[in-house]
Amino acid sequence: MEYRRMGNTGLQLSVLSFGSWISFSKQINDKAADELMGIAYDKGVNFFDNAEVYALGESEKMMGRILQKKGWDRSSFVLSSKAFFGWRGKNNKPNQTGNSRKHLVEACNEALKRLQVEYLDLFFCHRPDKNTPILETVWAMNHLIQQGKIFYWGTSEWSGVEITEAHRVAAQHNLIGPSMEQPQYNLFERQKIENEFTEIYKNVGLGTTIWSPLAAGLLTGKYNDGIPKGSRFALEGFDWLKDKWVLDEKVKKVKKLGDFAGKLGVSTASLSIAWCIKNPNVTSAILGATKKQQLLDNLAALDVLPLLTPEVLEKIETIMKTSPILPEY
């Protein structure tokens, strides 16, 4: 396993991590989750990602039960949660969502109980909150750090402007700004990592724990001939994933990428993940496998990395044609 420092912090994250979005308590049970987390940990994964909204809190409860059973040294792994959407779904009341001081502090305390830990290594604002001043959010996160309940705070799906503003107000008030962002990044979604955050990397440093490196499974090739039963696109309530990704033009590109991966002797999935972590601005790519073989194949991306020569990267670019247009300086 390779470990990378998260932005300009001293924290080291495994370049491949394991997350529970969609899968925990929806696609897999405790037994399967226990096996997958065990495999990941044994292979050197040290970062496990979660959020209050995942399965409406049940995902964190499941991960908490497994961590208690495993009995791993707490200092040997990094654990995260994210707050914004709340965990009560349609029953959320005012102040049970968003990035207000009240919700962030309460959400952190609730996550600690569900995960059965004394602190979170990483705590994210799951989305920007247009109704809460960024200064209030920064103060709340700084407060949680001072209490020892979280070690680092970050953002997820914030814009470069919003992250920069958080750093500005933090510096103005001698507070701790965000250390990491969790954006989507894959061969179809590249704008933020490769373009929008460019100046933030240079000016304040930014760790990135990317989600959906396989574009919700599209880049595995399993949707090339339709939607398999039990897959993420087939889950009730996740139609937006299907509508966004299952487009004929994208499937055509995945098929071509699969042919190229075959010539290299690797899977489409491991090639796609390796492409993500080839970017030095990616601290960690979060894997979301639901089966042992899937996870092992995803972890094989580490073996694919050395194959990504400039010529291979250029061939991938020729197939995908998704590179963002960078600004001229």
C-alpha positions in Angstrom: 0.0 0.0 0.0 1.1 3.6 -0.7 0.4 6.3 1.8 0.1 10.0 1.0 0.1 13.0 3.2 -3.3 14.8 3.2 -2.6 18.1 1.7 -0.3 20.1 3.9 -1.1 18.2 7.0 1.1 15.5 8.7 -1.7 12.9 8.4 -1.0 9.9 6.1 -3.9 8.2 4.3 -3.7 5.0 2.3 -4.0 5.9 -1.4 -6.9 3.4 -1.6 -9.6 3.6 1.2 -12.9 2.0 1.9 -16.3 3.6 2.1 -19.8 2.6 3.1 -21.9 4.8 0.8 -25.0 2.9 -0.6 -23.5 -0.5 0.3 -23.6 -0.7 4.2 -27.1 -1.7 5.4 -28.5 -1.5 1.9 -26.5 -4.0 -0.2 -24.5 -5.9 2.4 -25.0 -7.1 5.9 -22.7 -7.2 8.9 -21.0 -10.4 7.9 -20.1 -9.2 4.4 -19.0 -5.8 5.7 -16.8 -7.4 8.3 -15.1 -9.5 5.7 -14.6 -6.6 3.3 -13.2 -4.2 6.0 -10.9 -7.0 7.2 -9.5 -7.6 3.7 -9.0 -3.8 3.2 -7.3 -3.4 6.6 -5.0 -6.4 6.0 -4.1 -5.0 2.6 -2.9 -1.7 4.2 -6.1 0.4 3.9 -6.1 2.7 6.9 -9.0 5.1 6.0 -12.7 4.2 6.4 -15.3 6.7 5.2 -18.8 7.2 6.4 -21.6 9.8 6.8 -24.6 10.5 9.0 -26.9 10.3 5.9 -25.7 6.9 4.7 -28.6 4.5 5.3 -30.0 7.2 7.7 -27.4 6.4 10.4 -27.5 2.7 10.0 -24.2 2.6 8.0 -22.3 4.2 10.9 -23.9 1.8 13.4 -22.9 -1.1 11.2 -19.3 0.2 10.9 -19.2 0.8 14.6 -20.2 -2.8 15.4 -17.6 -4.1 13.1 -14.8 -1.9 14.5 -15.8 -3.0 18.0 -15.6 -6.7 16.9 -12.2 -6.2 15.1 -10.6 -4.5 18.1 -8.0 -2.8 15.9 -5.6 -0.3 17.6 -7.5 3.0 17.2 -4.3 4.8 16.2 -3.9 2.4 13.3 -6.9 3.6 11.2 -8.5 6.9 10.2 -12.2 7.3 10.5 -14.5 9.9 9.0 -18.1 11.1 9.1 -19.9 13.8 7.2 -22.7 16.1 8.3 -25.2 18.2 6.4 -28.2 16.1 5.2 -29.2 14.8 8.7 -30.1 11.2 9.3 -33.8 11.4 9.8 -34.7 11.7 6.1 -38.2 13.1 5.6 -38.5 13.5 9.3 -35.7 16.1 9.6 -36.8 19.2 11.4 -35.2 22.7 11.4 -31.7 22.7 12.7 -31.3 18.9 12.1 -29.6 19.6 8.7 -27.1 22.1 7.3 -23.8 23.5 8.5 -24.9 25.6 11.5 -23.0 25.3 14.7 -25.9 23.5 16.4 -26.2 20.8 13.7 -22.5 20.2 13.3 -21.8 19.8 17.0 -24.9 17.6 17.5 -24.1 15.6 14.3 -20.6 15.0 15.5 -21.7 13.7 18.9 -24.3 11.4 17.2 -21.7 10.0 14.9 -19.3 9.3 17.8 -22.1 7.3 19.5 -23.0 5.3 16.3 -19.4 4.6 15.4 -18.6 3.8 19.1 -15.4 5.9 19.1 -14.1 8.8 21.2 -13.1 10.9 18.2 -13.3 11.3 14.5 -10.1 11.8 12.5 -11.9 13.5 9.7 -15.2 15.4 9.8 -16.7 16.8 6.6 -19.3 19.4 5.7 -21.1 17.1 3.3 -22.3 20.0 1.1 -22.1 23.8 1.2 -24.9 25.5 3.2 -26.1 28.7 1.5 -28.1 29.6 4.6 -25.2 29.5 7.1 -22.3 32.0 7.2 -19.1 30.3 6.4 -17.6 31.9 9.5 -20.1 30.1 11.7 -19.2 26.8 10.1 -15.4 27.4 10.5 -16.0 28.4 14.2 -18.0 25.2 14.8 -15.3 23.0 13.3 -12.6 24.8 15.2 -14.5 24.3 18.4 -14.8 20.5 17.8 -11.1 20.3 17.1 -10.3 22.2 20.4 -12.6 19.7 22.2 -10.6 16.8 20.7 -13.7 15.3 19.1 -12.3 15.7 15.6 -8.7 16.1 14.4 -9.2 17.6 10.9 -12.2 19.1 9.2 -13.0 19.4 5.5 -15.6 19.9 2.9 -17.4 17.7 0.3 -18.6 19.0 -3.1 -17.8 22.6 -2.2 -16.7 25.0 -4.9 -13.2 26.4 -5.0 -14.5 29.8 -4.2 -16.3 28.4 -1.0 -13.2 26.6 0.1 -11.0 29.7 -0.4 -13.5 31.8 1.6 -13.4 29.3 4.4 -9.6 29.7 4.5 -9.9 33.5 4.3 -12.2 33.8 7.4 -10.2 31.2 9.3 -7.0 33.2 8.8 -8.7 36.4 9.7 -9.9 35.0 13.0 -7.0 32.7 13.8 -9.0 29.6 13.3 -8.2 26.3 11.7 -9.4 26.1 8.1 -10.5 23.0 6.1 -7.7 20.5 5.4 -9.4 18.3 2.8 -12.2 18.1 0.2 -14.2 15.1 -0.9 -15.1 15.6 -4.5 -16.2 13.2 -7.2 -13.4 12.3 -9.5 -13.2 9.7 -12.3 -12.6 9.5 -16.0 -15.9 11.2 -16.6 -15.8 13.8 -13.8 -12.6 15.8 -13.8 -13.3 19.6 -13.6 -12.8 20.2 -9.9 -9.7 18.1 -9.2 -7.9 19.0 -12.5 -9.0 22.6 -12.9 -11.0 24.4 -10.2 -8.8 23.5 -7.3 -5.5 24.2 -9.0 -4.7 27.4 -7.1 -5.9 26.0 -3.8 -3.3 23.2 -4.0 -0.7 25.9 -4.5 -1.8 28.5 -2.0 -3.1 26.6 1.1 -2.7 22.9 0.4 -5.7 20.6 0.0 -6.0 16.9 0.6 -8.6 15.1 -1.5 -10.5 11.9 -0.6 -12.3 11.3 -3.9 -15.5 9.4 -4.2 -16.9 7.4 -7.1 -13.6 6.6 -8.9 -15.6 4.1 -10.9 -18.4 6.5 -11.7 -20.9 4.5 -9.6 -19.7 1.3 -11.3 -20.0 2.4 -14.9 -16.2 2.2 -15.3 -16.2 -1.5 -14.3 -17.9 -2.4 -17.6 -20.7 -4.2 -15.8 -23.3 -1.9 -17.4 -22.1 -2.5 -21.0 -24.9 -4.8 -21.7 -27.6 -3.3 -19.5 -28.3 -3.0 -15.8 -27.7 -6.2 -13.7 -30.1 -7.0 -10.9 -28.8 -5.9 -7.5 -26.4 -3.3 -8.9 -26.4 0.3 -7.7 -28.2 1.5 -10.8 -31.0 -1.0 -10.0 -31.5 0.2 -6.4 -34.7 2.0 -5.6 -34.1 5.6 -4.9 -30.9 5.8 -6.9 -32.4 6.6 -10.3 -30.4 9.8 -10.4 -27.2 7.7 -10.7 -28.6 5.7 -13.6 -29.9 8.8 -15.4 -26.6 10.6 -15.0 -24.3 7.8 -16.0 -26.0 5.3 -18.3 -25.8 7.1 -21.5 -25.0 5.4 -24.8 -22.0 7.6 -25.5 -20.4 6.9 -22.2 -21.0 3.2 -22.4 -19.3 3.2 -25.9 -16.2 4.8 -24.3 -16.2 2.3 -21.4 -16.3 -0.6 -24.0 -13.3 0.9 -25.8 -11.5 1.4 -22.5 -12.2 -2.2 -21.6 -10.7 -3.4 -24.8 -7.6 -1.4 -24.1 -7.4 -2.7 -20.5 -7.6 -6.2 -21.9 -4.5 -5.5 -24.0 -2.7 -4.4 -20.9 -3.8 -7.5 -19.1 -5.8 -5.7 -16.4 -9.4 -5.1 -15.6 -11.3 -1.9 -16.6 -12.0 -1.2 -13.0 -8.4 -1.4 -11.8 -7.2 0.6 -14.7 -9.8 3.4 -14.0 -8.8 3.5 -10.3 -5.1 3.5 -11.1 -5.7 6.4 -13.5 -7.3 8.4 -10.6 -4.5 7.8 -8.1 -1.9 8.6 -10.7 -2.9 12.2 -10.1 -0.6 13.4 -7.2 -3.4 15.8 -6.0 -5.5 12.7 -5.1 -4.7 11.8 -1.5 -7.0 8.7 -1.4 -9.6 7.1 -3.7 -12.6 5.7 -1.8 -13.6 2.1 -2.8 -17.1 0.9 -2.4 -17.0 -2.8 -3.3 -19.8 -5.1 -2.1 -18.0 -8.4 -2.9 -14.6 -9.9 -2.0 -13.5 -10.3 -5.6 -14.6 -6.8 -6.5 -12.5 -5.4 -3.6 -9.4 -7.4 -4.5 -9.7 -6.3 -8.1 -10.0 -2.7 -7.0 -7.0 -3.0 -4.8 -5.1 -4.4 -7.7 -5.0 -0.8 -9.0 -1.8 -0.4 -7.1 -0.2 -3.0 -9.4 -1.5 -1.2 -12.5 0.0 2.1 -11.5 3.5 1.3 -13.0 1.8 0.5 -16.3 0.6 4.1 -16.7 3.3 5.5 -18.9 2.8 8.7 -20.8 1.9 6.7 -23.8 -0.7 4.7 -21.9 -2.2 7.8 -20.4 -2.3 9.4 -23.8 -4.2 6.4 -25.2 -6.7 6.6 -22.4 -7.2 10.3 -23.1 -7.8 9.5 -26.8 -10.5 7.0 -25.8 -12.3 9.1 -23.2 -11.8 12.7 -24.5 -12.9 14.1 -21.1 -10.0 16.3 -20.2 -11.2 19.7 -18.9 -10.2 22.9 -20.7 -7.6 24.5 -18.4 -7.4 28.3 -18.1 -4.6 30.1 -19.9 -2.1 32.0 -17.7 
